[in-house]
Amino acid sequence: MPPGGKQYWIRTEQGRVWGPYQIDALERLRGQLTEKAQASLDGKEFRSGMEFPELRSLLTARRAAVPAPASTPPPPKERPTPASGMYVGPALRAMLEGTSARKHVEEPAAAPAPEKPPPPPPPRPTGPPVMRPAAVMQSEKLVLPDQGTLADVSPVRLYALAALAGANGWLELHLESARMITVSFRRGAPDHLSTDDPELSLSRFLQGRKVVTPEQASQAEAHATKSGVDVVSALFQLQFIPPADAHKLLGEHALFLLDRVIETSRATFSFQKDAPSPPGAFALGHKWTLLAEAVRRLDPAPLRARLGKQLARVVQRSGGSSIGKLEELALTAQEARLYASIDGTRTGEQLVEQHGAPGTVRLLHLLTELKHLSFGESGEAPRPASAASPPPAPPPPPAAAPEPAAQTAPPPAAAKPVPPPPPRPAAAARPTPARGSAPVAKPAPPPPKPAAPTRTYATPPADETPQAQLARLRGVVARLEKGTHFEALGLDKKAAAADVKKAFVLLARDLHPDTVTDPSQAELREVKESLFARVNEAAQVLGDDARRKEYEAELTGDKKDVDIGRIFDAEEKFQKAEILIKARKYKEGLALLDEAIQLNDQEAEFYAWRGYARFLLAGDRKQAFDDCATEVKKALKLVDRCLPAHLFLGHMHKVVGNLKAATSSFQRVLDLDDKHVEAQR
């Protein structure tokens, strides 16, 4: 097969895998791949990319920076010096001094040459990285560390790494008070939080919310101690918590604990991989949205202190590997405007002053921890433009410099060497670039970047009335109904992922529903909600390599009849149904499961949950057993290793008294997951 027909998987030195792509598609990655990148023809066995002759031209070697100061000491030694005992006349002295006049002027600066050994200090900073904890090194590689301290890896970074990896297990924070908070993750999303700190317990939380009184809390604790159950069960048994509000209160307490986790800065942590979720666990929401909302609830004062001197540095967008996608954070209109305004010319302090302290500090903390933004080396970086103005002042001194050079030749014959001075004006021409730097300073200001949004179809013209904007956006909605995702973002089919992210941010700034603050403009808000949902969907599809490849295949007619939107909609309905069923709202959960199966009838877990929910809802469970078991077994026909189906069959057999069949089903669960708590019971 010719190289042009091969499909390549590429693994970057950061561990990310791209592909499969043909070699002509890989041309777009030229300059982004280094010689350390690996390639594979099957996506499983990777070899060094340099072993593929057709890929060598795409892989660039890193250039090591060679310090220039090493070349500066030799010049002073090359100055011509007369031999000892040699007579040096006025003309010869003028020639020698004329060729090295500037070097004599710089010679006092050459004296500090011994001061340039301070470059040794740079190696000293390289010392500490050797002592950097393993947790830091793992987090830099986007790997969730097994243990460490929050001084090395922040709670936001830990949560994001767990979400990115779709981790299953327990994240345990060991606080300075010798207490512990445990976060249980399932598929990267928190589904249960617990603590042994009485100040953060559910009973204390409910007292603060005035759901229960201190007397009721004390009775529940006494009942729990006497009966050997936990306080939550005691509260239910004593009916101190309304059953209808139980799910809501438990979810709110979990988010309360999540806030305590995100705001903690002094603690150690450990992660127990593949630890099972506790009984009663349920999904709290979308993993990235939960993180963004938790950061929005942080107190900005300690957060600003945590950022410290970094706010004095330039804020810039990070290239390369970021954690998660910006679109999944569901930024508000104000946050989207702030992110779009970051152009690498302003410090964090300037952004805080311009956009307001609380929201800006929280967003900078969130996006820097997720590597969407970063702080430059120095806050003085954007000011060279203003510092470039002094160079015009130095030009006059060089004009004075030629006069002493002319004075060094006292004889009148030195008047003829006046032609050499013209080359000196050539040196004086060097300051003229300083004058030329003034025009360089003109392109430096960011005015062109504000012009970028004017290229989007969402940017309103000047002085547009709400009625005119409504009519214009309705036309956009009609046009995009049959348009592609590329048209929705205003991009062509060759746009890179970075272009997709940039287009989404610019469009969100004008299309986010929160930009409509007047309650009387409800129609305009609805139109913007529709457009924002359309743009968000397009960004999520085109920003994901796998989904984009499927979508492009669909556009070219090479794709099977698979509607990605329906699959994701079905998954969302299933997650909601799962929460309702666990809260014993079986009818509402069954209705959502029916809708999910209509959208995607090839998902085994949907049938398992529907059959089990019908069994729990039935008045006569023995009579309903056969029909419900048949429904659950549909899941096993689709996927024989469907763990929920085996688990539910075990519970159903146990209820109707068929203990032998129940034991067999539970054993099958343990074969699939030997740490499954419910099956072990």
N, C-alpha and C positions, 0 to 999 in steps of 0.2 A: 504493500500500500504506500503510495507516495506520501511524503510528510504532510502535504496539504490536507490529506483526508483523515489524518489521525486526530484523536481526541486526547487532550492532555488534562490531567489534574495537577495543579500547582500548590505546593505547601510552602508558605513564606517562612522566613526565619523566626517570625513571631508565633508560628504554629497554626495559622489560618489556612484553610484549604479552599481553593477556587477551582471551578471547573464542573463538567468537562468543557474545554474550549478548543477550537481549532487554532492552528498556529497564526492565522490571519487575525483572529480575535485577540490573541495574546499580544499582538503588536501594540494594542492600546495600553498595555501595562509596561511598555518599554520605559526604563528609567526608574520604575518602582520595584523591580525585582533585582536582588543582589545575587552574587555568585553562590551564596549559601542556600538559595532556594532549592527545593527538591521537586521532582516531577515524577508522574506515574501515568501509565497508559490504561490502568484498570481501576484506579482510585484506591487501591489497597497496598500495593508494594511500591514504595517511593525510593528513588535513587537521586543522587546529586544531579541537578539540572545540567551541569557541565558535561555529563556523560551523554547527553543528547546533542549531537553536532548541530542540529537544526535550531536548537534553543540557545546556543552559546551567545549569539549576537544580542539576545534580549536580556542577558544577565550582565549586570555592571558590577565591576569590582569597586569596593570602597577605597577611597583615597585617604591615606593617612596625612593629616595636616603636618607639614614640616615647619618648625618654628623659624621665622625669618631672622630673629636677632642673631643667630649664629653667623649669618653672612655679613652682618654689619661691622664686627670688629676688624676683619681684614682690611677694609679700605684705609683706615688711618695708617696701617703699617705700610701701605703701598706708596706713601708720599715720597717723592724724590728727595734725597739728601746728598749733599756734596761729600766727596771723600775727604778724609782728614788731611790737612796740610794743603788742600787745594785752594787756590786763590779764586774768590768769587767776586766778580766785578759787578758794577751797578746793573748792567744789561742782563747778565746771567741771573742776578738776584731777582730782577723784575720778572724774568721768564719763569723762575721757580715759584715765586710767590704768586704770580698771576694764575698759574695752573692750579694752585691749591689754596687760593684765597678763601674760597668758601669752606674748605676743610679746616682752615685755621679758625674761621669763625665758629665752626661747629666743634672745634677741638675741646673747648670747655665742656661741651655736652658729651665729648668722648670720655672725659674723666668719670662721669657717672657710669661708664660702661661696667666698671666693677659692681655698680648697683644693680645691673641687669641680672646678676645671679638670683634676685628674687624670683625669676621663673622657677627655681626649685620649690617655692611654696605650692605651685600648682600640683606637683606630685603628691604633696601632703594631703590635699583633699582626696586623692585617690586612695589614701589609706583607709579612711572610714568605710568606703563601700565594701572593702574586704570583710569588715566586721558587721555588715548589714545582715539582719536576721533572714532566715530562710523564708519567712512569711512575706517579707517585702519583695524578695526576688521572685517568689511564685506569683504574687499579685501583679508584678510588672509584666509577667508573661500571661496574664489573664487566666491564672489557675487559682482555684479556691484553696487557700492554705489549710492544713490540718490543725494548726495551732499557732498561737502568737499573742501579741498584745495590740490593743487598739491604738497605742502610740505609734505603732508601725503601720497598721492597716486599719483605716477608719471603718466604722459600722456601715456607712453608705457603700464603701468599696466592697466590703464583705457581702452585703446583701446583693449588690449588683453582680458580683462574680457567681454567686449561687443562682441568681436568676438567669444569667447568661449561659451557664452550664446545664440548666434544667436539673439542678441537684436534688437528690432525695436524701434526707438525713436530718440530724439535729445540730443546730448551732447553739452552743452553750457559752454564755457570758458569765465569767466569774468576777463579781464586783469586788471593790475594795472593802465593802462591808461584810465580806464572807458570804454574801447571798448570791443567788444564781438566777438568771433568766434564760429560758430555753425557747428557741424558735424552731419549730418543725417545718421543714420544706418538703413539698411534693411537686415534682416537675418544675422546680425553681420558684414556686410560689408558696408563701407561708400559709399553712392551714391550721396551725395551732400554736399558741404561746402560753407559757406557764412560768411561774416563779415561786420560790420558797420565801420571798420577802413578805412578811405580813402587812407592811405598809402598802404593798402593791397588789394585795390579794383581791379576789372578786368581792368578798364581803365588804372590805374597806372601800372598794370602788363603788359598790352599790349604795353604801352609806353616803358617800360624797355626792352621788346622783340623787339621793333622797328617795331611792326605790325601797330600801328597807331601813328600819330604825336601828340604833345601836342595840336595843334590847332584842330585837328579832335576830340580829347578827349573832349575839351571844347565845341565844337559844339554838340557832342553827349549828354553831360550833360545838355546843354541848351535845346536841343530838348526833352530830357526826362522830364525836369521840365515843359516845355510848354505843352507837350502832355499827361502828367500824366502816363508815362510808366517808366520802369526801364532803366538803362543805357545800359544793354545788348540788350534789344529790340531796343533802339535808335541806337546802333551801327549797328544792322542788317538793320533797316529801312533806314539808311543813306548809307548802303552798304560799310561801312568802314572795315568790316570783310568779307573775301571771304567765301561764303556759304560752299564751299568744306572743308575749314579748321576750320569751327566753332566748330565741335565736338572735334577736336584735341586740339584747344586752350582752350576750356572750361575745358577739362580734365586736361590739364597742369596747369591751374590756380587752379583747385581743389587740385592737388598734391602739388602745391606751398603752399596753405593754410594748408594742412596736415603736411607739414614740419614745418610750424610755430607752429602748435599745439604740435608736438612731441618735439620740442626744448624748449617750454615754461616751466619754472620752478616755476614762481611766478604768481599764479592766483587762483581763486576759480572756482569750477565747479558745475554744476547741470545736472541731467539727467531726461528728460521728457519721461517717458515710453510710448510706443505705439503712439507717435506723428507721423502723416502721413508724408511721403516724400514730399518735395515741388514739384510743377510742373516742368517738365524738368529734374528731377533727373534721373541719369543713373548709372549703375555699373561702378566703376572705375577700377576693377580688383579683383584678388583673395585677400581675406582679410589678410591672413598671409604674402603673398608676399609683399603686399603694406606696411605692418608694417616693415618688414625686410629691404626693400629698403629705407624707410624713415629714419631708424636708420643709414643706411650706408651713408646717405647724411649729417648726423650731424657733426658739427664742433668738432673735438676731444679735443680741448683745454678746453672749458667749461665743456665738458663731463668728462674729467679727473679730473677737479676740483670738479665736483659733486660727483664722486666716492670717492675722498679724501683719508682718512686714510684706507679705505677698501682695497685699492690696496696693503697695507703692510701685509694683511692677506692671509692665504692659500686659494686658489681657489679649490673647490671640487664639484663633481657632486652631485646634490640633489636627494635624494630618496623621494618617495611619490608623492604627487599631484603637477604636473607641469601644466602650462597653455598652452594648445595646444600641438601639436606634433612637434618634431624636424624636421621630414621629410617635413612638410608643409612650413617650412621657406625657403626652397630651398637654403641651404647654398652653398657658393662657395667652390671650392676645397681648397683654403687657410683656409677658416673658418672651414671646416670639419677637416682638419689636426690639427688645433689649438684645436678644441673640443676633438679630439681623444687623444691629448697629455696631457690633463688634468687628472692627477692621484692623486691629493690631497697632493702633496709633494712640490709644488712651490707656491709662492705668486703671486699676480697680477702684482707686479713690475717686478718680474723675467720673467713672461710670456710676458709682454710688451717689455722688453729688448731683449728677444729671438726672438719674432715673429714680432716686429715692432709696434710702438705706435698706429697709427690711427686705423687700422683694429682691433687690439686686444682690445683697449679700447671700441670701438663700440660694438664688439661682447660680451664682458663681461657685458656691460650695458644691452644689449638686453636679454641675457640668464639669468642674475640674476633677472631681472624684471619678466621674464616668469618662474622663479623658476626651470629652467633646471640646473643652477649652483648656488652656494652660497659661501659666504666668511666665513672662519673659525673664531673662537673666537680670535685667535692671530696669527700673522705672524711668531712667533718663534716656532710654533708647529713642523715644519719639522726638526728643528735643534737639537733636543735631541740626534739624532744619533751621531753628532759631539761632543755633550756635554757628551756623554757616555764615551768618551775616558779619561776624568779626573779620573774616578773611579780607574783605575790602580794605580794612584799616591797615593790615600788614603791607599791602603793596607800596605805600609811600616809603616805609623804611628800606625796602630793597632799592628804591630809586636813590636813596642816600648812600647805600652800600657801594655803588660804583665809584663814588667820589673818593673814599679812602683808597680804593684800588688804584684810582688814577693818581693819588698822592704818593703811592708807594714807588712810583717811578718819577723821581725828582728831575732827571735830565729832560731837556726839551724833546729829546728823541722819543720820549714816551708819548709825545703827541701823535706819532704815527701809529703806535699800538692802539690808538683810539678805535680803529676798525674792530679789534677784538671785543671792545665793550658791546658792540651790537649783539654778539652771542649772549652777553649778560642780560640785555633786555629780553633775549629769548627766555632766560631764566625768570626775568621779571614777568614774562608772559604767563608764568605759572599762576601768579595771583589772579590773572584774568579768568581762569576757570572758576575762581571764587566768585567772580562777577557772573560767570555763566551758571554758578550754582544757584543764583537767585532764581533763574527760570526753573532749575531743577526743583527748587522748593515749591514752585507753583503747582506742578503735578502732584506733589506730596500730599496736599490737603485732600480730605476724602470727598469733596464735592462729586467726583465721578461716581462714587458708590451709591449715593442717594439716587443717582440717575438710573441705576440698575432696576429698581422697582418699577420705574415708568415703563419698562419693557413688558411687564406682565399685564394681562387683560383685566386684572382685578383692581389695579391702581386707578382711583377716580380722577377725572380731570379737575382742574382748579375750579372752585366755587360751584361744585355740583350740588344740586338740591337733593334731598332724600327721595322725592318723587322721580327725579331723573335717574338717580342711582338704582331705584327699584326697577324701573323699566329696562335699564341697561343690563342689570344682573339677571332679569328674567330671560332676556335674549341669550345671555351666556348659558343659562341652565338649559334652554331649548337646544342650543348648539352642541352642548356636551352630552346630551342624552344619548346620542348615537356616536359620540366621539370616542377616541381611544384614550388610554391612560396617559400617553405621551402628550396628546392634545390638551388633556385636563391640566397638565403641569406646564404647558407651553414649551415642550422640549421636542427634539428630534429623536429618532430611534438609536442614534449613536451616543446619546448622553450617558455619562458615567454616573456612578452612584453618588459621587460628591455633587454633581449637577442636580440630581434628584432632590437631595437634601436641601440644597440652596434654594431651589425653586419652591419647595414646600414651605420653607420659612418665609420667603417673600410673599407668597400667596396667603399664607395664614395671617400675616400681619394685617391684611385688608379684608379677608373673608371670615375671620373668626367671629362667631355670633356675639361675643362680648364687646365687640366694637360698637354695637348698637345699644346705647344706654337709655334712649327715650322709650318709655313703655308704650307710647302711642304708635310707634313704628314696628308693630308686631309682624306685619307682612314682610318688611325688609329683613327682620331678624330670621324669619322662617326661610327666606330665600338664601341668606348667608349660611344658615345651618345646612341646607341642602348642598350648597356649593362646597362648604368646608368638608362635609362628609365625602363628597366626590373626590376632592383633592387629597384628602387623607387616605382614602382607599387606593388611589393611584400611587401615592408615595410609598405605601406599604408594599404594594406589589412590585413596583419597579426598584425599590430599595433592597429587595431580597433577591439574591442571585437565582435561587431555585425557582421561586414563583415568577420571576421575570422571564426565565427561560421558557416556562410553561405558557406564559401569556404570549410571548412572541411566537411560539409554535402555534398557538391558537389563532393569532392574527394571520399567519401564513397558511392556515388550513391543515397543518400537520399534527394537530392535537386531537385527542379523543374528546368525546363529549363529557368533559368534567368541568363543573362550575366551581371554581375555588371559593367564590363568595358564598355559595350555598353550604359548602363544607364547613367554613368558618362560622357561618350563622348557626348551623346545626350544633357545632361544638359549644357555642356560647349558650344556646338554649339548654343543652345537656348539663352544663355546669350549674345553671340556675335550678334545673330540676333536681339535681343531686342535693343542693342545699335545702330545697323545700322538703324533699323526702326525708332527709335526716332530721328536719324539724317537725316531722310527722304531719306535714301538709300534703297528704298523698294525692288528693284530687288535683291540686294546682300543679304538682310535680308531674303527674301523668299527662296532663294537658300539654305541658312543655315537651315531654318525651315524645308524644305523638307528632308534634310539629317537627322535632329534631329528626325523627325517622322519616318523615315525609321529605325532608330536605336531603338526608343522606341515609339510605337504607342499607348501607354496607358496613356500618359500624357495629361490631358485636356487642360492645358494652351497653349500647342503647337498649337492646332487647333484654339483656340481663337485668337491668334496672327496672324496665317496664314490667317484666314478669314478676319481679320481687315486690314492686310497689302494689301491683294488683292483688298479690297474695296478702300483703299486710292490710289492704283496704277491705278485703272480703269479710263478710259477716260470718260465714261458715268456711273456715280455712281448709278443712278436710275435703269438702266438696269442691272447692276451687283449686285444690292442689294440682290436679292433672293438667288443667288448662294453663295454669301459671307456670308449672314446670316445663310444659311444652314451649312456652314463650322463652323461658330462660335457656332451654336447650338450643333454640335458634342461634343464640350467641356462640355456643360450642360448635355448631355446624360451620359457622363463619371462621371462628378462631378457636381451635381446640385448647389453647393455653390461656383462654380468657379467665383470669383469676377471679374477678367478681362473680362470674357465672357459677363456678365451682363453690365459692363461698356461700352464695345465696341458696344454692341447692342444698348445701349442708344445713343451713338454718331452717329451710322449709321441711326437710326430712325430719329434723329434730322436733319441730313443732307438731307434726302429725304422728310422732312416735316411732318412726322408722330409724332407729339408732344405728343400725348396721350401715345403711346407705349414707346416713349423715357422717359417720366416721370415715367412710370411703371418700366422700367429697372433701372433708377437711384434710384428709391425708394428701389428696391431690393438690390442695392449696399449699400445704407444707412442701410438697415436691417442687412447686413453682417458687415459693418464698419460705425458706426454712425459719425465718424470723417473724413470721406473721403472727401477731398476738392473738387475734380472734380465733384463728384455727388451732393454736396451741391450747386454748382453753377447752 
